[in-house]
Amino acid sequence: MNRLIIIQGATASGKSSLALSLAKELKIPIISADSRQFYKELSIGTAKPSDKELLEAAHYFVNTHSIHELTLTSAGFMKSARNKIKSLIAEGHQQIIVTGGSGMFIDALIDGLHPSPNDANVRQELDNIWKKDGIEPLLKELKTKDLETYNRIDTNNPMRILRSLEIIRVSGKTINAIREIPKESIGLPLKRFSITWKREDLYARIDIRVEEMIEQGLFEEVKKLPLEKNLLLQNTVGYKEWIPYFEEKVSYEDTIALIQKNSRNYAKRQETWLRRYNDLICLNPYDHLSLKEQLLAYL
């Protein structure tokens, strides 16, 4: 029987190490659903698997894209990952791991999306407007064409504004009209897992991870990136916090503290996202059995 094993949840909870351990045990591949590990320029700040770990089990959708190209949307990931899963099944893999902290991308893969029209030329036009004139003319266009979306959208998130306008321009429909079109699920059985830490312990793990990233060279990685010119970086925890530092508005120590704070806030949002799943199996990191042993018992 073909089956997906989903391992998702909060940053620093141990998803990647559990997925790798399970992949080695069962000799099965891993589909990464981390929306930032796609990008080859982002390694330390995304806690990407090491080169050694990438060799220990087959990983897909790690280092597959560049920040200098158009970002991989949830719709693009859904299409590409579904095709990859089909080919892996055709090769004889009966079980495939999907892991990552990007709940929206995992949901797109599993449940499908309402049709999401895209056009690279339209997206480039919108991106050029944002870089040249800022977000205000784009917000004005969104308000004119889709007031309902304008009223509920996060106006501090340019990526969502650009994506909404791309859909509207290409389809000629409002976002709500698009959402009335039925989705198509992946149609495969699955088991969905997360790792449930006490809040204070998870936050401690996050703080330690950020400190380790600094020791591994996060600052040097960031210095090579076009922070002020790249929309993706400006919406990525671990990278966006350095912008005020380079503008000499925030100290080095305060920048690190802000990364830790924003990472903890992100983890809280990830945990909130998990509450929507009725099929979620929570693994206990305090149990005498290892996380892998607990998970295998459900398989």
C-alpha positions as a LaTeX table, in Angstrom:
\begin{tabular}{lrrr}
\hline
Residue & $x$ (\AA) & $y$ (\AA) & $z$ (\AA) \\
\hline
Met1 & 0.00 & 0.00 & 0.00 \\
Asn2 & 1.33 & 3.42 & $-0.94$ \\
Arg3 & 1.38 & 5.86 & 1.94 \\
Leu4 & 2.72 & 9.28 & 2.95 \\
Ile5 & 4.29 & 9.84 & 6.37 \\
Ile6 & 3.89 & 13.51 & 7.31 \\
Ile7 & 6.18 & 14.96 & 9.99 \\
Gln8 & 5.38 & 18.61 & 10.62 \\
Gly9 & 5.26 & 21.19 & 13.36 \\
Ala10 & 7.30 & 23.83 & 15.10 \\
Thr11 & 10.78 & 24.97 & 14.22 \\
Ala12 & 13.52 & 23.31 & 16.31 \\
Ser13 & 11.17 & 20.52 & 17.42 \\
Gly14 & 13.33 & 17.82 & 15.83 \\
Lys15 & 11.36 & 17.12 & 12.63 \\
Ser16 & 14.37 & 16.86 & 10.33 \\
Ser17 & 16.39 & 14.53 & 12.53 \\
Leu18 & 13.36 & 12.28 & 13.07 \\
Ala19 & 12.63 & 12.22 & 9.33 \\
Leu20 & 16.25 & 11.34 & 8.54 \\
Ser21 & 16.35 & 8.60 & 11.18 \\
Leu22 & 13.11 & 7.11 & 9.85 \\
Ala23 & 14.25 & 7.38 & 6.22 \\
Lys24 & 17.44 & 5.47 & 7.00 \\
Glu25 & 15.53 & 2.83 & 8.97 \\
Leu26 & 12.92 & 2.21 & 6.27 \\
Lys27 & 15.13 & 3.11 & 3.28 \\
Ile28 & 12.59 & 5.59 & 1.94 \\
Pro29 & 12.90 & 9.12 & 0.47 \\
Ile30 & 12.15 & 12.50 & 2.02 \\
Ile31 & 10.16 & 15.30 & 0.41 \\
Ser32 & 11.06 & 18.59 & 2.09 \\
Ala33 & 8.11 & 20.93 & 2.57 \\
Asp34 & 10.15 & 23.71 & 4.16 \\
Ser35 & 9.44 & 26.80 & 2.07 \\
Arg36 & 12.92 & 28.24 & 2.70 \\
Gln37 & 15.09 & 25.14 & 2.35 \\
Phe38 & 14.23 & 25.15 & $-1.35$ \\
Tyr39 & 16.75 & 27.96 & $-1.83$ \\
Lys40 & 20.41 & 27.07 & $-2.25$ \\
Glu41 & 21.64 & 30.43 & $-0.91$ \\
Leu42 & 19.87 & 29.93 & 2.43 \\
Ser43 & 21.49 & 27.21 & 4.51 \\
Ile44 & 22.52 & 28.13 & 8.03 \\
Gly45 & 19.51 & 30.32 & 8.79 \\
Thr46 & 17.08 & 27.66 & 7.55 \\
Ala47 & 18.67 & 24.78 & 9.52 \\
Lys48 & 19.01 & 22.92 & 6.23 \\
Pro49 & 20.25 & 19.30 & 6.39 \\
Ser50 & 24.03 & 19.08 & 6.13 \\
Asp51 & 25.77 & 17.72 & 3.04 \\
Lys52 & 26.42 & 14.52 & 4.98 \\
Glu53 & 22.75 & 14.16 & 5.95 \\
Leu54 & 21.65 & 14.78 & 2.37 \\
Leu55 & 23.78 & 11.81 & 1.34 \\
Glu56 & 22.37 & 9.53 & 4.05 \\
Ala57 & 18.86 & 9.54 & 2.56 \\
Ala58 & 17.32 & 10.78 & $-0.68$ \\
His59 & 16.03 & 14.34 & $-0.17$ \\
Tyr60 & 13.90 & 16.25 & $-2.65$ \\
Phe61 & 13.15 & 19.99 & $-2.76$ \\
Val62 & 16.31 & 20.99 & $-0.92$ \\
Asn63 & 18.63 & 23.37 & $-2.82$ \\
Thr64 & 16.40 & 23.18 & $-5.88$ \\
His65 & 15.79 & 26.90 & $-6.39$ \\
Ser66 & 17.53 & 30.26 & $-6.17$ \\
Ile67 & 16.48 & 33.44 & $-4.38$ \\
His68 & 17.41 & 35.28 & $-7.58$ \\
Glu69 & 14.55 & 33.57 & $-9.43$ \\
Leu70 & 10.81 & 33.83 & $-8.86$ \\
Thr71 & 9.83 & 32.25 & $-5.55$ \\
Leu72 & 8.31 & 28.78 & $-5.46$ \\
Thr73 & 4.67 & 29.27 & $-4.47$ \\
Ser74 & 2.53 & 26.73 & $-2.63$ \\
Ala75 & 0.80 & 26.03 & $-5.95$ \\
Gly76 & 4.12 & 25.47 & $-7.69$ \\
Phe77 & 5.27 & 23.20 & $-4.90$ \\
Met78 & 2.02 & 21.23 & $-4.96$ \\
Lys79 & 2.39 & 20.51 & $-8.67$ \\
Ser80 & 6.10 & 19.67 & $-8.57$ \\
Ala81 & 5.95 & 17.60 & $-5.38$ \\
Arg82 & 2.92 & 15.61 & $-6.57$ \\
Asn83 & 4.78 & 14.80 & $-9.78$ \\
Lys84 & 7.82 & 13.73 & $-7.78$ \\
Ile85 & 5.70 & 11.52 & $-5.50$ \\
Lys86 & 4.11 & 9.86 & $-8.54$ \\
Ser87 & 7.53 & 9.11 & $-9.99$ \\
Leu88 & 8.83 & 7.77 & $-6.66$ \\
Ile89 & 5.82 & 5.45 & $-6.39$ \\
Ala90 & 6.42 & 4.33 & $-9.97$ \\
Glu91 & 10.00 & 3.49 & $-8.95$ \\
Gly92 & 8.65 & 1.16 & $-6.26$ \\
His93 & 8.60 & 3.33 & $-3.11$ \\
Gln94 & 5.54 & 2.40 & $-1.09$ \\
Gln95 & 6.17 & 4.94 & 1.67 \\
Ile96 & 7.43 & 8.52 & 1.34 \\
Ile97 & 8.20 & 11.00 & 4.10 \\
Val98 & 6.99 & 14.60 & 3.79 \\
Thr99 & 8.47 & 16.91 & 6.40 \\
Gly100 & 8.70 & 20.62 & 7.09 \\
Gly101 & 7.34 & 23.48 & 9.09 \\
Ser102 & 5.42 & 25.16 & 6.28 \\
Gly103 & 1.87 & 24.06 & 7.01 \\
Met104 & 0.47 & 25.93 & 4.03 \\
Phe105 & 2.75 & 24.04 & 1.63 \\
Ile106 & 1.94 & 20.67 & 3.21 \\
Asp107 & $-1.79$ & 21.41 & 3.05 \\
Ala108 & $-1.44$ & 22.41 & $-0.60$ \\
Leu109 & 0.34 & 19.14 & $-1.36$ \\
Ile110 & $-2.15$ & 16.94 & 0.50 \\
Asp111 & $-5.49$ & 18.71 & 0.15 \\
Gly112 & $-4.90$ & 20.61 & $-3.07$ \\
Leu113 & $-5.59$ & 24.26 & $-3.76$ \\
His114 & $-8.28$ & 26.22 & $-5.44$ \\
Pro115 & $-7.10$ & 27.03 & $-8.95$ \\
Ser116 & $-4.31$ & 29.57 & $-8.59$ \\
Pro117 & $-3.53$ & 31.23 & $-11.91$ \\
Asn118 & 0.02 & 32.43 & $-12.37$ \\
Asp119 & 2.01 & 34.21 & $-15.03$ \\
Ala120 & 5.73 & 34.90 & $-14.72$ \\
Asn121 & 5.48 & 38.11 & $-16.76$ \\
Val122 & 2.66 & 39.48 & $-14.62$ \\
Arg123 & 4.54 & 38.60 & $-11.44$ \\
Gln124 & 7.67 & 40.31 & $-12.77$ \\
Glu125 & 5.64 & 43.44 & $-13.60$ \\
Leu126 & 4.25 & 43.54 & $-10.06$ \\
Asp127 & 7.68 & 42.90 & $-8.57$ \\
Asn128 & 9.11 & 45.78 & $-10.60$ \\
Ile129 & 6.38 & 48.12 & $-9.37$ \\
Trp130 & 7.07 & 47.12 & $-5.76$ \\
Lys131 & 10.82 & 47.70 & $-6.13$ \\
Lys132 & 10.37 & 51.03 & $-7.92$ \\
Asp133 & 7.36 & 52.61 & $-6.22$ \\
Gly134 & 6.85 & 50.64 & $-3.02$ \\
Ile135 & 3.76 & 48.80 & $-1.84$ \\
Glu136 & 1.25 & 51.70 & $-1.85$ \\
Pro137 & 0.28 & 51.61 & $-5.57$ \\
Leu138 & $-0.18$ & 47.85 & $-5.30$ \\
Leu139 & $-2.41$ & 48.21 & $-2.25$ \\
Lys140 & $-4.43$ & 50.83 & $-4.13$ \\
Glu141 & $-4.91$ & 48.41 & $-7.05$ \\
Leu142 & $-5.92$ & 45.60 & $-4.69$ \\
Lys143 & $-8.45$ & 47.85 & $-2.94$ \\
Thr144 & $-9.98$ & 48.79 & $-6.28$ \\
Lys145 & $-10.16$ & 45.26 & $-7.69$ \\
Asp146 & $-10.88$ & 43.18 & $-4.57$ \\
Leu147 & $-11.95$ & 45.17 & $-1.53$ \\
Glu148 & $-12.72$ & 42.08 & 0.54 \\
Thr149 & $-9.18$ & 40.73 & 0.15 \\
Tyr150 & $-7.75$ & 44.19 & 0.76 \\
Asn151 & $-9.62$ & 44.47 & 4.07 \\
Arg152 & $-8.30$ & 41.17 & 5.43 \\
Ile153 & $-4.80$ & 40.92 & 3.95 \\
Asp154 & $-1.64$ & 41.53 & 5.99 \\
Thr155 & $-0.48$ & 44.84 & 4.54 \\
Asn156 & 2.99 & 44.23 & 6.01 \\
Asn157 & 3.42 & 41.12 & 3.87 \\
Pro158 & 4.31 & 42.22 & 0.32 \\
Met159 & 4.57 & 38.61 & $-0.90$ \\
Arg160 & 0.89 & 37.98 & $-0.21$ \\
Ile161 & $-0.12$ & 41.29 & $-1.77$ \\
Leu162 & 1.86 & 40.55 & $-4.94$ \\
Arg163 & 0.51 & 37.01 & $-5.15$ \\
Ser164 & $-3.10$ & 38.16 & $-4.70$ \\
Leu165 & $-2.72$ & 40.75 & $-7.44$ \\
Glu166 & $-1.09$ & 38.21 & $-9.74$ \\
Ile167 & $-4.10$ & 35.90 & $-9.34$ \\
Ile168 & $-6.56$ & 38.75 & $-9.88$ \\
Arg169 & $-4.76$ & 40.13 & $-12.93$ \\
Val170 & $-4.38$ & 36.72 & $-14.60$ \\
Ser171 & $-7.85$ & 35.34 & $-13.82$ \\
Gly172 & $-9.93$ & 38.50 & $-13.79$ \\
Lys173 & $-11.65$ & 37.12 & $-10.66$ \\
Thr174 & $-11.60$ & 38.05 & $-6.99$ \\
Ile175 & $-9.83$ & 35.75 & $-4.53$ \\
Asn176 & $-13.16$ & 34.66 & $-3.04$ \\
Ala177 & $-14.49$ & 33.74 & $-6.50$ \\
Ile178 & $-11.38$ & 31.60 & $-7.04$ \\
Arg179 & $-11.90$ & 29.89 & $-3.65$ \\
Glu180 & $-15.38$ & 28.74 & $-4.64$ \\
Ile181 & $-13.82$ & 26.38 & $-7.20$ \\
Pro182 & $-13.37$ & 22.88 & $-5.65$ \\
Lys183 & $-9.92$ & 21.55 & $-4.65$ \\
Glu184 & $-8.51$ & 18.17 & $-5.65$ \\
Ser185 & $-6.75$ & 16.14 & $-2.93$ \\
Ile186 & $-3.66$ & 14.01 & $-3.54$ \\
Gly187 & $-5.71$ & 10.83 & $-2.99$ \\
Leu188 & $-3.12$ & 8.89 & $-0.98$ \\
Pro189 & $-3.47$ & 7.51 & 2.57 \\
Leu190 & $-1.26$ & 9.17 & 5.13 \\
Lys191 & $-0.15$ & 9.26 & 8.76 \\
Arg192 & 0.47 & 12.73 & 10.20 \\
Phe193 & 2.86 & 13.28 & 13.12 \\
Ser194 & 4.23 & 16.15 & 15.19 \\
Ile195 & 6.56 & 16.37 & 18.19 \\
Thr196 & 4.96 & 17.89 & 21.28 \\
Trp197 & 7.34 & 19.78 & 23.55 \\
Lys198 & 6.50 & 21.78 & 26.63 \\
Arg199 & 6.42 & 25.40 & 25.52 \\
Glu200 & 9.36 & 26.48 & 27.69 \\
Asp201 & 11.50 & 23.60 & 26.45 \\
Leu202 & 10.72 & 24.33 & 22.80 \\
Tyr203 & 11.61 & 27.99 & 23.29 \\
Ala204 & 14.89 & 27.00 & 24.95 \\
Arg205 & 15.68 & 24.75 & 21.98 \\
Ile206 & 14.95 & 27.64 & 19.61 \\
Asp207 & 17.23 & 30.03 & 21.50 \\
Ile208 & 20.04 & 27.47 & 21.48 \\
Arg209 & 19.55 & 26.79 & 17.78 \\
Val210 & 19.90 & 30.48 & 16.94 \\
Glu211 & 23.10 & 30.65 & 18.99 \\
Glu212 & 24.41 & 27.63 & 17.08 \\
Met213 & 23.53 & 29.31 & 13.78 \\
Ile214 & 25.61 & 32.31 & 14.78 \\
Glu215 & 28.52 & 30.03 & 15.66 \\
Gln216 & 28.16 & 28.23 & 12.32 \\
Gly217 & 28.47 & 31.51 & 10.40 \\
Leu218 & 24.97 & 32.92 & 9.90 \\
Phe219 & 26.31 & 36.49 & 9.94 \\
Glu220 & 28.78 & 35.68 & 7.14 \\
Glu221 & 26.00 & 33.97 & 5.14 \\
Val222 & 23.72 & 36.98 & 5.50 \\
Lys223 & 26.41 & 39.47 & 4.44 \\
Lys224 & 26.50 & 37.84 & 0.98 \\
Leu225 & 22.75 & 38.21 & 0.40 \\
Pro226 & 20.80 & 41.12 & $-1.21$ \\
Leu227 & 18.64 & 41.78 & 1.84 \\
Glu228 & 17.23 & 45.12 & 0.76 \\
Lys229 & 16.44 & 44.00 & $-2.79$ \\
Asn230 & 14.86 & 40.60 & $-2.21$ \\
Leu231 & 11.26 & 40.17 & $-1.10$ \\
Leu232 & 11.75 & 36.58 & 0.04 \\
Leu233 & 14.58 & 37.53 & 2.40 \\
Gln234 & 12.53 & 40.37 & 3.83 \\
Asn235 & 9.92 & 37.80 & 4.87 \\
Thr236 & 12.27 & 35.16 & 6.27 \\
Val237 & 13.04 & 34.84 & 9.98 \\
Gly238 & 16.78 & 34.73 & 10.57 \\
Tyr239 & 17.51 & 37.02 & 7.64 \\
Lys240 & 15.11 & 39.97 & 7.75 \\
Glu241 & 16.26 & 40.94 & 11.26 \\
Trp242 & 19.68 & 41.92 & 9.90 \\
Ile243 & 18.31 & 44.77 & 7.77 \\
Pro244 & 18.10 & 47.29 & 10.67 \\
Tyr245 & 21.50 & 46.04 & 11.88 \\
Phe246 & 23.15 & 46.97 & 8.58 \\
Glu247 & 21.32 & 50.30 & 8.72 \\
Glu248 & 23.05 & 50.81 & 12.11 \\
Lys249 & 19.71 & 51.05 & 13.90 \\
Val250 & 20.09 & 47.89 & 16.04 \\
Ser251 & 23.07 & 46.33 & 17.80 \\
Tyr252 & 24.51 & 42.91 & 16.96 \\
Glu253 & 23.33 & 41.48 & 20.28 \\
Asp254 & 19.83 & 42.90 & 19.85 \\
Thr255 & 19.66 & 41.45 & 16.34 \\
Ile256 & 20.36 & 37.96 & 17.66 \\
Ala257 & 17.77 & 38.44 & 20.40 \\
Leu258 & 15.24 & 39.56 & 17.79 \\
Ile259 & 15.89 & 36.46 & 15.67 \\
Gln260 & 15.25 & 34.33 & 18.76 \\
Lys261 & 12.06 & 36.24 & 19.56 \\
Asn262 & 10.72 & 36.06 & 16.00 \\
Ser263 & 11.61 & 32.35 & 15.82 \\
Arg264 & 9.64 & 31.70 & 19.02 \\
Asn265 & 6.69 & 33.65 & 17.61 \\
Tyr266 & 6.88 & 31.66 & 14.39 \\
Ala267 & 6.89 & 28.40 & 16.36 \\
Lys268 & 3.78 & 29.54 & 18.20 \\
Arg269 & 2.02 & 30.16 & 14.88 \\
Gln270 & 3.12 & 26.74 & 13.63 \\
Glu271 & 1.66 & 25.09 & 16.72 \\
Thr272 & $-1.60$ & 26.97 & 16.23 \\
Trp273 & $-1.72$ & 25.70 & 12.62 \\
Leu274 & $-1.50$ & 22.10 & 13.89 \\
Arg275 & $-4.81$ & 22.44 & 15.73 \\
Arg276 & $-6.72$ & 22.22 & 12.46 \\
Tyr277 & $-5.80$ & 18.55 & 11.95 \\
Asn278 & $-8.10$ & 15.86 & 13.31 \\
Asp279 & $-5.67$ & 13.14 & 12.24 \\
Leu280 & $-2.58$ & 14.50 & 14.02 \\
Ile281 & $-0.57$ & 11.99 & 16.08 \\
Cys282 & 1.50 & 13.71 & 18.75 \\
Leu283 & 4.86 & 12.14 & 19.63 \\
Asn284 & 6.21 & 12.59 & 23.15 \\
Pro285 & 9.89 & 13.60 & 23.37 \\
Tyr286 & 9.85 & 12.85 & 27.13 \\
Asp287 & 8.81 & 9.22 & 26.68 \\
His288 & 11.20 & 6.34 & 27.39 \\
Leu289 & 10.72 & 5.25 & 23.77 \\
Ser290 & 12.55 & 7.26 & 21.11 \\
Leu291 & 10.53 & 9.39 & 18.72 \\
Lys292 & 11.33 & 6.96 & 15.92 \\
Glu293 & 10.14 & 3.99 & 17.99 \\
Gln294 & 6.90 & 5.81 & 18.83 \\
Leu295 & 6.30 & 6.66 & 15.19 \\
Leu296 & 7.04 & 3.15 & 13.95 \\
Ala297 & 4.48 & 1.77 & 16.38 \\
Tyr298 & 1.79 & 3.69 & 14.47 \\
Leu299 & 2.94 & 2.33 & 11.13 \\
\hline
\end{tabular}
